[in-house]
Amino acid sequence: MTRKASAEACANIALIKYWGKRDAERHLPCNGSISLALADLRTVTTVAIDPSLTADTLALDGHPASAAELGRLGKVLRPLRERAGETACVRVESVNYFPTAAGLASSAAGFAALALAAAAAYDLTLDEPELSRLARIGSGSACRSVPGGWAEWHAGTDPAGLDSFATRLAPPDHWDLRVMVGLVATGPKAVGSGAGMAGTVATSPFYAGWLQGVAEDLPVARAAILARDFDTLGEAAERSCLRMHGSMLGAVPPLLYWQPATIAVMQAVWQWRQEGLPCFFTIDAGPNVKVFCPAAVAADVERRMKFIPGVTGVRASGPGQGVALSKAHLF
């Protein structure tokens, strides 16, 4: 008998960035990070346990997965199979309702949804820290999509990663903000985040300074979120973003994800702030820019972004929930 379950998760956008791993196999970070889940960047993943299969299968957005993606799937499934005493293979179908592999945290949403759907299909009940650690095995930032809302990923010190998981700082309705995702490029990145992190950690002379900055920015951002202090959070978020990308530029070879339109949006945001419009930006490992603003000015920010040359579209989103089981069945 085939058993299956579906789960939904939101992508999350880091304000205090995660960049670099102390253990690449377990996706253990060199630093802690803070993020916000986005309700309109959503992934649905369905897992079916099928004894008739001879190997696991994975389809992403309707296309067969690569060997690397199947390897990451296997890493997440392995501890669940051991715990459930199962050997049967699975079919997995995952659909991103936003661009995949474009620096919009599609893997974070996908592996958070996979962790919950697979656990449910195996009839296992995992608490939130367990789910967060499991999702992290597939993609580091996926651990932050498990609690959703405003979340903090604790770097931890345990070599096995038992203390490296995400917890919720505040629920989605804690702060009525909006995020405008300015789409500059929607295709896959030439250099994936994992390779980019490894190269930066190994070769950039600026990486140590980046880590020191994170240690200083984490408590500032945490307090600003809890106090709903927009200006302080914006300063910390832009500082974290620019320092992270600065460390990449110092790598050998240098790593630059930005496009001309990326810089144009950044400069526009700085100008808008001088004009009195409250907003700030952040950029993950990709060219697309996320602009945060209060809900009251979201329409104005979205309108302005659409006029910037090179911005092909703007996706507006509010804060998103954590991972949850879904009634959807994709196959």
NUMIFI-717838 format. One record per residue (C-alpha): residue number from 1; residue in three letters; x, y, z. Coordinates in Angstrom, 1 decimal. Layout:
! NUMIFI-717838
{atom NUM,ALA,{X,Y,Z}}
...
//
This chain:
! NUMIFI-717838
{atom 1,MET,{0.0,0.0,0.0}}
{atom 2,THR,{1.3,3.5,-0.9}}
{atom 3,ARG,{1.3,5.9,1.9}}
{atom 4,LYS,{1.8,9.6,1.2}}
{atom 5,ALA,{1.6,13.0,2.8}}
{atom 6,SER,{2.0,16.6,1.5}}
{atom 7,ALA,{3.4,19.7,3.3}}
{atom 8,GLU,{3.7,23.4,2.5}}
{atom 9,ALA,{6.5,25.7,3.5}}
{atom 10,CYS,{7.6,29.2,2.8}}
{atom 11,ALA,{10.9,30.5,1.6}}
{atom 12,ASN,{12.7,32.6,4.2}}
{atom 13,ILE,{14.8,35.7,3.6}}
{atom 14,ALA,{17.7,36.2,5.9}}
{atom 15,LEU,{18.3,39.7,7.4}}
{atom 16,ILE,{21.3,38.7,9.3}}
{atom 17,LYS,{23.0,36.4,6.8}}
{atom 18,TYR,{24.2,32.8,6.9}}
{atom 19,TRP,{27.4,32.4,4.8}}
{atom 20,GLY,{29.9,29.6,5.4}}
{atom 21,LYS,{29.8,26.1,7.0}}
{atom 22,ARG,{31.9,24.6,9.8}}
{atom 23,ASP,{30.7,21.2,8.7}}
{atom 24,ALA,{29.6,20.9,5.0}}
{atom 25,GLU,{28.2,17.4,5.4}}
{atom 26,ARG,{25.8,18.3,8.2}}
{atom 27,HIS,{25.2,21.9,7.0}}
{atom 28,LEU,{26.4,23.3,10.3}}
{atom 29,PRO,{27.0,27.1,10.0}}
{atom 30,CYS,{29.9,29.2,11.0}}
{atom 31,ASN,{27.5,31.8,12.3}}
{atom 32,GLY,{23.9,32.3,13.5}}
{atom 33,SER,{21.3,34.1,11.4}}
{atom 34,ILE,{17.9,35.7,11.5}}
{atom 35,SER,{15.2,35.5,8.8}}
{atom 36,LEU,{11.6,36.2,7.9}}
{atom 37,ALA,{9.4,33.7,6.1}}
{atom 38,LEU,{7.5,35.0,3.1}}
{atom 39,ALA,{3.9,33.9,2.6}}
{atom 40,ASP,{3.8,34.3,-1.1}}
{atom 41,LEU,{7.0,32.3,-1.8}}
{atom 42,ARG,{5.6,28.9,-1.2}}
{atom 43,THR,{6.6,25.3,-2.0}}
{atom 44,VAL,{4.3,22.2,-1.8}}
{atom 45,THR,{6.1,18.8,-1.5}}
{atom 46,THR,{4.4,15.4,-1.6}}
{atom 47,VAL,{6.1,12.2,-0.4}}
{atom 48,ALA,{4.7,8.7,-1.3}}
{atom 49,ILE,{6.2,5.6,0.2}}
{atom 50,ASP,{5.9,3.0,-2.6}}
{atom 51,PRO,{7.1,-0.6,-2.0}}
{atom 52,SER,{7.0,-1.3,-5.8}}
{atom 53,LEU,{9.8,1.2,-6.4}}
{atom 54,THR,{13.4,0.0,-6.7}}
{atom 55,ALA,{14.9,3.5,-6.1}}
{atom 56,ASP,{13.8,6.9,-4.8}}
{atom 57,THR,{12.5,9.3,-7.4}}
{atom 58,LEU,{12.3,13.1,-7.2}}
{atom 59,ALA,{10.6,15.5,-9.5}}
{atom 60,LEU,{11.2,19.3,-9.0}}
{atom 61,ASP,{8.7,21.5,-10.8}}
{atom 62,GLY,{7.8,18.6,-13.1}}
{atom 63,HIS,{11.4,17.7,-14.1}}
{atom 64,PRO,{13.5,14.7,-12.9}}
{atom 65,ALA,{16.0,15.6,-10.3}}
{atom 66,SER,{19.7,15.5,-10.8}}
{atom 67,ALA,{22.0,13.0,-9.0}}
{atom 68,ALA,{23.1,15.7,-6.6}}
{atom 69,GLU,{19.5,16.5,-5.7}}
{atom 70,LEU,{18.7,12.8,-5.2}}
{atom 71,GLY,{21.7,12.6,-2.9}}
{atom 72,ARG,{20.4,15.4,-0.7}}
{atom 73,LEU,{17.0,13.7,-0.7}}
{atom 74,GLY,{18.6,10.5,0.6}}
{atom 75,LYS,{20.3,12.3,3.4}}
{atom 76,VAL,{17.0,13.6,4.7}}
{atom 77,LEU,{15.2,10.3,4.3}}
{atom 78,ARG,{17.9,8.1,5.9}}
{atom 79,PRO,{17.3,9.1,9.6}}
{atom 80,LEU,{13.5,8.8,9.1}}
{atom 81,ARG,{13.8,5.3,7.6}}
{atom 82,GLU,{16.1,4.2,10.4}}
{atom 83,ARG,{13.7,5.6,13.0}}
{atom 84,ALA,{10.6,4.0,11.3}}
{atom 85,GLY,{12.3,0.7,10.5}}
{atom 86,GLU,{11.4,1.2,6.8}}
{atom 87,THR,{13.2,0.2,3.7}}
{atom 88,ALA,{10.7,1.0,1.0}}
{atom 89,CYS,{11.6,3.7,-1.6}}
{atom 90,VAL,{9.7,6.9,-2.1}}
{atom 91,ARG,{8.4,9.1,-4.9}}
{atom 92,VAL,{8.7,12.8,-4.2}}
{atom 93,GLU,{7.1,15.6,-6.1}}
{atom 94,SER,{8.0,19.2,-5.2}}
{atom 95,VAL,{6.6,22.4,-6.8}}
{atom 96,ASN,{7.9,25.9,-6.2}}
{atom 97,TYR,{5.4,28.6,-6.8}}
{atom 98,PHE,{8.2,31.1,-7.4}}
{atom 99,PRO,{11.5,31.0,-9.4}}
{atom 100,THR,{13.7,28.0,-8.5}}
{atom 101,ALA,{17.5,28.3,-7.8}}
{atom 102,ALA,{17.5,32.0,-8.3}}
{atom 103,GLY,{18.6,33.2,-4.9}}
{atom 104,LEU,{15.0,33.2,-3.5}}
{atom 105,ALA,{15.6,30.4,-1.0}}
{atom 106,SER,{13.6,27.7,-3.0}}
{atom 107,SER,{15.7,25.0,-1.4}}
{atom 108,ALA,{14.9,26.3,2.0}}
{atom 109,ALA,{11.2,26.0,1.4}}
{atom 110,GLY,{11.5,22.6,-0.4}}
{atom 111,PHE,{13.5,20.8,2.3}}
{atom 112,ALA,{11.4,22.2,5.1}}
{atom 113,ALA,{8.3,20.8,3.3}}
{atom 114,LEU,{10.1,17.6,2.6}}
{atom 115,ALA,{11.1,17.0,6.2}}
{atom 116,LEU,{7.5,17.3,7.4}}
{atom 117,ALA,{5.9,15.4,4.5}}
{atom 118,ALA,{8.3,12.5,4.8}}
{atom 119,ALA,{8.0,12.3,8.6}}
{atom 120,ALA,{4.2,12.2,8.2}}
{atom 121,ALA,{4.3,9.6,5.4}}
{atom 122,TYR,{6.5,7.4,7.7}}
{atom 123,ASP,{3.9,8.0,10.5}}
{atom 124,LEU,{6.5,9.7,12.7}}
{atom 125,THR,{5.8,12.7,14.9}}
{atom 126,LEU,{8.8,15.1,15.2}}
{atom 127,ASP,{8.9,18.1,17.4}}
{atom 128,GLU,{9.9,21.5,15.9}}
{atom 129,PRO,{13.6,21.3,16.8}}
{atom 130,GLU,{13.8,17.8,15.4}}
{atom 131,LEU,{12.1,18.9,12.1}}
{atom 132,SER,{14.4,21.9,11.9}}
{atom 133,ARG,{17.5,19.8,12.3}}
{atom 134,LEU,{16.2,17.3,9.7}}
{atom 135,ALA,{15.4,20.1,7.2}}
{atom 136,ARG,{18.9,21.5,7.8}}
{atom 137,ILE,{20.5,18.2,6.6}}
{atom 138,GLY,{19.1,18.9,3.1}}
{atom 139,SER,{19.6,22.7,3.0}}
{atom 140,GLY,{21.0,24.8,5.8}}
{atom 141,SER,{18.6,27.7,5.6}}
{atom 142,ALA,{15.6,25.2,5.4}}
{atom 143,CYS,{15.8,25.0,9.2}}
{atom 144,ARG,{14.5,28.6,9.4}}
{atom 145,SER,{11.5,27.8,7.3}}
{atom 146,VAL,{10.3,25.2,9.8}}
{atom 147,PRO,{9.2,27.7,12.5}}
{atom 148,GLY,{8.4,30.4,10.0}}
{atom 149,GLY,{7.6,34.0,11.0}}
{atom 150,TRP,{10.7,35.7,12.4}}
{atom 151,ALA,{13.2,33.0,13.1}}
{atom 152,GLU,{16.7,32.6,14.4}}
{atom 153,TRP,{19.0,29.8,13.4}}
{atom 154,HIS,{21.4,29.0,16.3}}
{atom 155,ALA,{24.8,28.1,15.0}}
{atom 156,GLY,{25.5,25.7,17.9}}
{atom 157,THR,{28.8,24.2,18.9}}
{atom 158,ASP,{28.0,20.4,19.0}}
{atom 159,PRO,{29.9,18.5,16.3}}
{atom 160,ALA,{26.9,16.4,15.6}}
{atom 161,GLY,{24.7,19.5,15.2}}
{atom 162,LEU,{22.2,18.7,18.0}}
{atom 163,ASP,{22.1,22.4,19.1}}
{atom 164,SER,{22.0,23.8,15.5}}
{atom 165,PHE,{18.4,24.5,14.7}}
{atom 166,ALA,{16.0,27.4,14.3}}
{atom 167,THR,{13.5,28.8,16.8}}
{atom 168,ARG,{10.8,31.4,16.3}}
{atom 169,LEU,{11.6,34.9,17.5}}
{atom 170,ALA,{8.1,36.3,16.7}}
{atom 171,PRO,{5.0,35.1,14.8}}
{atom 172,PRO,{4.1,36.4,11.3}}
{atom 173,ASP,{1.6,38.9,12.7}}
{atom 174,HIS,{4.1,40.4,15.1}}
{atom 175,TRP,{4.9,43.2,12.6}}
{atom 176,ASP,{2.9,44.4,9.7}}
{atom 177,LEU,{5.7,44.6,7.1}}
{atom 178,ARG,{5.9,43.8,3.5}}
{atom 179,VAL,{8.7,42.5,1.3}}
{atom 180,MET,{9.0,43.4,-2.3}}
{atom 181,VAL,{11.0,40.9,-4.3}}
{atom 182,GLY,{12.6,42.7,-7.2}}
{atom 183,LEU,{13.2,40.1,-9.9}}
{atom 184,VAL,{16.3,40.8,-11.9}}
{atom 185,ALA,{17.1,37.3,-13.1}}
{atom 186,THR,{15.0,34.2,-12.6}}
{atom 187,GLY,{17.3,31.5,-14.0}}
{atom 188,PRO,{19.6,29.1,-12.1}}
{atom 189,LYS,{22.7,30.7,-10.7}}
{atom 190,ALA,{26.1,30.0,-12.3}}
{atom 191,VAL,{27.6,29.4,-8.9}}
{atom 192,GLY,{25.5,27.6,-6.3}}
{atom 193,SER,{25.4,28.8,-2.7}}
{atom 194,GLY,{27.3,25.8,-1.4}}
{atom 195,ALA,{30.2,26.3,-3.8}}
{atom 196,GLY,{30.2,30.0,-3.2}}
{atom 197,MET,{30.3,29.6,0.6}}
{atom 198,ALA,{33.2,27.1,0.4}}
{atom 199,GLY,{35.2,29.3,-1.9}}
{atom 200,THR,{34.6,32.4,0.3}}
{atom 201,VAL,{35.6,30.6,3.6}}
{atom 202,ALA,{38.7,29.1,2.0}}
{atom 203,THR,{40.1,32.1,0.2}}
{atom 204,SER,{38.6,35.4,1.2}}
{atom 205,PRO,{40.8,37.6,3.5}}
{atom 206,PHE,{37.6,39.5,4.5}}
{atom 207,TYR,{35.7,36.4,5.9}}
{atom 208,ALA,{37.0,36.8,9.4}}
{atom 209,GLY,{35.6,40.4,9.5}}
{atom 210,TRP,{32.3,39.2,8.1}}
{atom 211,LEU,{32.0,36.7,11.0}}
{atom 212,GLN,{32.9,39.4,13.6}}
{atom 213,GLY,{30.2,41.6,12.1}}
{atom 214,VAL,{27.5,38.9,12.4}}
{atom 215,ALA,{28.3,38.4,16.1}}
{atom 216,GLU,{27.7,42.2,16.6}}
{atom 217,ASP,{24.6,42.4,14.4}}
{atom 218,LEU,{22.6,39.4,15.8}}
{atom 219,PRO,{21.7,40.9,19.1}}
{atom 220,VAL,{21.0,44.3,17.5}}
{atom 221,ALA,{18.6,42.7,14.9}}
{atom 222,ARG,{16.9,40.5,17.5}}
{atom 223,ALA,{16.1,43.4,19.8}}
{atom 224,ALA,{15.0,45.6,16.8}}
{atom 225,ILE,{12.5,42.9,15.7}}
{atom 226,LEU,{11.0,42.4,19.1}}
{atom 227,ALA,{10.7,46.2,19.5}}
{atom 228,ARG,{9.5,46.8,16.0}}
{atom 229,ASP,{12.3,49.2,15.4}}
{atom 230,PHE,{12.4,49.5,11.6}}
{atom 231,ASP,{15.3,51.9,11.2}}
{atom 232,THR,{17.7,49.9,13.4}}
{atom 233,LEU,{16.7,46.6,11.8}}
{atom 234,GLY,{17.2,48.1,8.3}}
{atom 235,GLU,{20.7,49.4,9.2}}
{atom 236,ALA,{21.7,45.9,10.6}}
{atom 237,ALA,{20.2,44.1,7.6}}
{atom 238,GLU,{21.9,46.2,4.9}}
{atom 239,ARG,{25.2,46.0,6.8}}
{atom 240,SER,{25.0,42.2,7.0}}
{atom 241,CYS,{24.1,42.0,3.3}}
{atom 242,LEU,{26.9,44.2,2.1}}
{atom 243,ARG,{29.5,42.6,4.3}}
{atom 244,MET,{28.5,39.2,3.1}}
{atom 245,HIS,{28.8,40.1,-0.5}}
{atom 246,GLY,{32.0,42.0,0.2}}
{atom 247,SER,{33.5,38.8,1.6}}
{atom 248,MET,{32.6,37.1,-1.7}}
{atom 249,LEU,{34.3,39.7,-3.7}}
{atom 250,GLY,{37.5,39.0,-1.8}}
{atom 251,ALA,{37.4,35.3,-2.7}}
{atom 252,VAL,{39.6,33.7,-5.3}}
{atom 253,PRO,{38.2,33.7,-7.9}}
{atom 254,PRO,{35.9,36.6,-6.8}}
{atom 255,LEU,{32.2,35.9,-6.7}}
{atom 256,LEU,{29.7,38.5,-7.8}}
{atom 257,TYR,{26.0,37.7,-8.0}}
{atom 258,TRP,{24.8,41.2,-8.7}}
{atom 259,GLN,{23.6,42.5,-12.0}}
{atom 260,PRO,{23.4,46.2,-13.0}}
{atom 261,ALA,{19.7,46.2,-12.0}}
{atom 262,THR,{20.7,44.9,-8.6}}
{atom 263,ILE,{22.8,47.9,-8.0}}
{atom 264,ALA,{20.1,50.2,-9.4}}
{atom 265,VAL,{17.6,48.9,-6.9}}
{atom 266,MET,{20.1,49.4,-4.0}}
{atom 267,GLN,{20.8,53.0,-5.1}}
{atom 268,ALA,{17.1,53.7,-5.5}}
{atom 269,VAL,{16.3,52.5,-2.0}}
{atom 270,TRP,{19.0,54.7,-0.5}}
{atom 271,GLN,{17.5,57.7,-2.5}}
{atom 272,TRP,{14.0,56.9,-1.4}}
{atom 273,ARG,{15.0,56.8,2.3}}
{atom 274,GLN,{16.5,60.3,1.9}}
{atom 275,GLU,{13.2,61.4,0.6}}
{atom 276,GLY,{11.5,60.0,3.7}}
{atom 277,LEU,{10.2,56.7,2.4}}
{atom 278,PRO,{10.9,54.0,5.0}}
{atom 279,CYS,{12.5,51.0,3.3}}
{atom 280,PHE,{15.7,48.9,3.3}}
{atom 281,PHE,{17.1,46.1,1.1}}
{atom 282,THR,{18.7,42.8,1.4}}
{atom 283,ILE,{20.2,40.4,-1.2}}
{atom 284,ASP,{20.9,36.7,-0.8}}
{atom 285,ALA,{23.3,34.6,-3.0}}
{atom 286,GLY,{21.8,35.8,-6.2}}
{atom 287,PRO,{20.9,39.0,-8.1}}
{atom 288,ASN,{17.4,39.6,-6.9}}
{atom 289,VAL,{16.8,42.3,-4.4}}
{atom 290,LYS,{14.3,42.1,-1.5}}
{atom 291,VAL,{13.0,45.5,-0.2}}
{atom 292,PHE,{11.4,45.6,3.2}}
{atom 293,CYS,{8.9,48.3,4.1}}
{atom 294,PRO,{5.9,49.0,6.3}}
{atom 295,ALA,{2.6,47.7,4.9}}
{atom 296,ALA,{1.3,51.3,4.6}}
{atom 297,VAL,{3.8,52.3,1.9}}
{atom 298,ALA,{4.1,48.9,0.2}}
{atom 299,ALA,{2.1,50.0,-2.9}}
{atom 300,ASP,{4.3,53.0,-3.4}}
{atom 301,VAL,{7.5,50.9,-3.1}}
{atom 302,GLU,{6.2,48.3,-5.5}}
{atom 303,ARG,{5.2,51.0,-8.0}}
{atom 304,ARG,{8.6,52.6,-7.8}}
{atom 305,MET,{10.5,49.3,-8.2}}
{atom 306,LYS,{8.7,48.5,-11.4}}
{atom 307,PHE,{10.1,51.6,-13.1}}
{atom 308,ILE,{13.7,50.6,-12.4}}
{atom 309,PRO,{15.4,49.4,-15.7}}
{atom 310,GLY,{16.3,45.7,-15.5}}
{atom 311,VAL,{13.6,44.8,-12.9}}
{atom 312,THR,{11.5,42.3,-14.8}}
{atom 313,GLY,{8.8,42.0,-12.1}}
{atom 314,VAL,{8.0,42.6,-8.4}}
{atom 315,ARG,{6.5,40.0,-6.1}}
{atom 316,ALA,{5.0,41.4,-2.9}}
{atom 317,SER,{4.7,39.3,0.2}}
{atom 318,GLY,{3.8,39.5,3.8}}
{atom 319,PRO,{5.3,37.4,6.6}}
{atom 320,GLY,{4.7,33.6,6.3}}
{atom 321,GLN,{3.8,30.8,8.6}}
{atom 322,GLY,{5.9,27.8,9.4}}
{atom 323,VAL,{5.8,24.4,7.7}}
{atom 324,ALA,{2.4,22.6,7.8}}
{atom 325,LEU,{0.8,19.6,6.4}}
{atom 326,SER,{-1.3,20.2,3.3}}
{atom 327,LYS,{-4.3,18.4,1.7}}
{atom 328,ALA,{-2.7,18.9,-1.7}}
{atom 329,HIS,{-1.6,15.8,-3.6}}
{atom 330,LEU,{0.5,16.3,-6.7}}
{atom 331,PHE,{0.4,12.8,-8.1}}
//
